[in-house]
Amino acid sequence: MKIAILERNSVGLDIDVKRYEDFGECTVYANTVTEEEVAERTADADIIIANKAPLNERSLAGSKNVKLISNFATGYDSVDIEYCKKRGITVCNIQDYATEMVAQHTFALALFVMEHLSYYDDYVKSGAYTAQDRFSHFDQTFTEIAGKTWGVAGMGNIGRRVAKIAEAFGAKVITFSTSGKPATSEAGEAPGEYPRVDFDTFLRESDIISVHCPLTDRTRDLFDEAAFSKMKKEAIIVNVARGPVINEDALAKALKENRIAGAGLDVISKEPMRKDNPLYEFKDSKRLLVTPHMAWASVEARERCCAQVYENIDSFLKGSPIRVVSK
């Protein structure tokens, strides 16, 4: 077997990928961005390991040997599933490998913004704390999660985990179904632990909103100017799902006009961030924290990611592929 690993760097250089040599000859590329690069690098490949690289008819037409695509990701937006079905190419993803880390980062973002931690860190490091004559300083006021209403948009595995943690903090949890369908976990658990409300109620009642839904036609620009106008002025929003779920022009306007208290984002519409992004010029870290799509990327999660890809290839070659999204 010839294996093309198109985006080795996407799982970090500290994670071993030599394990895939168990299955055949591996050619490793740090990153692959364009269709032309994909075409050149997969020309004789039997198996492709990718992440965001465009895998479609234009990029794969000349790659006649491809039998399996296994992504270093749960999402497979970059793969043309219909084309792969026509070609008989099996597509596998990875699942539930970063739930704990994304949930953890959700609260890191929320607490950073809620408690104005950038302000207090700067206050100490600037020398202002050593110059004052009292033991404490809390001029930037902050509040507790306990007693607040935490709104979870998207009740998949991550949304459910966040809801449990929010509840442990003492928050009341409400949910909004972005699919319009009953929410279930991979284990098949039925919904109903937390009240499900309509979108207007969700916006109006939530003190903290965290976003955990996939990007679909239904969720693109879900949080637009109209949505921000219905939120509490004291509310914050956290997005660890997909950037385009939040309309960034609308969010920038809401922050500048003090319509909401703040936002914590790990995802944005175009990654890496561009200088023309409307949020790029908003430098007040007390109200906006943006991290570079790293909520998923603990060492443990990246190790699980690579282990699942190994399992995908192994099961495929044994004739019983797992985690199949298309075949």
TORDO-125846 format. One record per residue (C-alpha): residue in three letters; x, y, z. Coordinates in steps of 0.05 Angstrom, whole numbers, plus 5000, padded with zeros to 4 digits. Layout:
! residues N
ALAXYZ ...
This chain:
! residues 327
MET500050005000 LYS502250714985 ILE499851215036 ALA499951975026 ILE499652365091 LEU497753045065 GLU497553465128 ARG502353175178 ASN503253825216 SER495853875231 VAL496753375288 GLY503153675315 LEU510353465307 ASP510453165377 ILE505652615356 ASP508652015321 VAL506051845251 LYS511151305235 ARG505850805260 TYR502550845192 GLU508650515160 ASP505749865188 PHE501049885128 GLY505950065073 GLU510150605043 CYS508551295072 THR509951955038 VAL509152525087 TYR507653255072 ALA507653805124 ASN501454145094 THR497354105031 VAL492854675011 THR491154684937 GLU487654204890 GLU493954194847 GLU498153974906 VAL493153424923 ALA493253174851 GLU500753144849 ARG501652824917 THR496252294911 ALA497552074840 ASP499751364860 ALA496751334930 ASP492350764954 ILE490551115020 ILE490051855035 ILE490552145105 ALA488352865105 ASN484753405144 LYS482754035107 ALA485853895038 PRO480653924982 LEU478953214961 ASN474253244901 GLU473753064827 ARG478653604806 SER483953394855 LEU482952644853 ALA481152504780 GLY488152274764 SER489051884829 LYS486551224802 ASN488850774859 VAL485551124918 LYS481350644959 LEU480950985027 ILE480851695054 SER481651745130 ASN481352445158 PHE485052715218 ALA478353035238 THR471052905253 GLY468853395200 TYR469353195127 ASP466953845093 SER473153835049 VAL471453145019 ASP466553094961 ILE462552514988 GLU458352414925 TYR464552374881 CYS467751874929 LYS461451444926 LYS461751434850 ARG469051234853 GLY467950704907 ILE472751064954 THR471350935028 VAL471551555072 CYS472651505147 ASN473052035201 ILE474752025274 GLN469752115330 ASP469152365401 TYR476652435408 ALA476753155434 THR470353215474 GLU473753315541 MET478753825514 VAL473654235476 ALA469154255537 GLN475054465580 HIS476955025532 THR469755265530 PHE470255435603 ALA477255715595 LEU474556215544 ALA468356375585 LEU472156485650 PHE477556905617 VAL472257385591 MET467657365650 GLU473057505701 HIS476958015659 LEU483257605671 SER487357985620 TYR486158625659 TYR488158315725 ASP494357985696 ASP496458655666 TYR494959005732 VAL499758565770 LYS505258545717 SER505059295706 GLY507059415778 ALA500459745796 TYR498859195848 THR505559285883 ALA504360035887 GLN497560005920 ASP496360025995 ARG490659506000 PHE491058755994 SER485858675939 HIS483758995874 PHE477258865838 ASP475559505800 GLN473459105739 THR467358775768 PHE465658045752 THR460357545770 GLU459456805783 ILE457056245737 ALA452855975795 GLY445756225788 LYS446756425715 THR443056125656 TRP447855755609 GLY445155645539 VAL447955065499 ALA446955105423 GLY447854405396 MET447053805442 GLY451953305413 ASN457252985455 ILE460953635468 GLY454654035482 ARG452253505532 ARG459053505567 VAL458954265572 ALA451954245600 LYS454153755655 ILE460054205674 ALA455854835673 GLU450854485718 ALA456554295766 PHE458455035769 GLY451355175792 ALA448355445728 LYS441455315701 VAL442354995632 ILE437655105573 THR438754845503 PHE437155015431 SER436854475378 THR440454745316 SER438154145275 GLY430854175295 LYS431353435311 PRO431453085378 ALA438453105407 THR441852435421 SER448852245440 GLU452951715403 ALA450851245458 GLY443551345438 GLU441451715501 ALA434852075494 PRO434252825504 GLY430453145562 GLU435453275617 TYR435354025602 PRO429754465578 ARG429654575503 VAL427155265483 ASP425855655419 PHE431356105393 ASP428456765417 THR427656485488 PHE434656195484 LEU437556875466 ARG433357265515 GLU434656825576 SER441856605569 ASP447356955608 ILE452656525574 ILE451756195507 SER456455655482 VAL456155405410 HIS457454675394 CYS453654545329 PRO456054345260 LEU456154845203 THR450054735159 ASP445455175117 ARG441155215179 THR446755455225 ARG450755915180 ASP450056625207 LEU445456365262 PHE448056895308 ASP446957515266 GLU445358235283 ALA438158065299 ALA440457525347 PHE445357975384 SER440058495391 LYS435858005431 MET441357785479 LYS442558085547 LYS447558655550 GLU451158265604 ALA451457625563 ILE457557305533 ILE458056815475 VAL463256265466 ASN464255915399 VAL468255275395 ALA464354985336 ARG465155305268 GLY466756035254 PRO461156195205 VAL455756015255 ILE457056715282 ASN456657295234 GLU463057665249 ASP460858345224 ALA454858295270 LEU459158065329 ALA464158635319 LYS458459135317 ALA455258835380 LEU461858885417 LYS463359595394 GLU456359835412 ASN456359465479 ARG450259045460 ILE453458445493 ALA458858385547 GLY463857965510 ALA465857365468 GLY470756795469 LEU472256475401 ASP476655885382 VAL474055885310 ILE473056425258 SER470456445187 LYS477156435151 GLU482956085184 PRO488256315196 MET485356985214 ARG485957535161 LYS487358255175 ASP480858455141 ASN476858045192 PRO472258545228 LEU474558265295 TYR481958365281 GLU481959095301 PHE478058965366 LYS483858925416 ASP480158955482 SER481958285513 LYS477258415571 ARG471558315523 LEU474257895466 LEU478857295468 VAL480656935403 THR484856305405 PRO487655985341 HIS483055375332 MET486554985387 ALA480854785433 TRP481254065407 ALA488854005409 SER490953725477 VAL496553215472 GLU491552675493 ALA486452875440 ARG491652895384 GLU494152215405 ARG487051935403 CYS486152255335 CYS492151895305 ALA490451245340 GLN483451255310 VAL486251375240 TYR490750775250 GLU484650365271 ASN480850615210 ILE486250375162 ASP487249715198 SER479749555198 PHE479149755125 LEU484749305103 LYS481648735143 GLY475148835106 SER470949115162 PRO471849875160 ILE469650285220 ARG467651015228 VAL465351015155 VAL461851645131 SER461751425058 LYS463250795018 
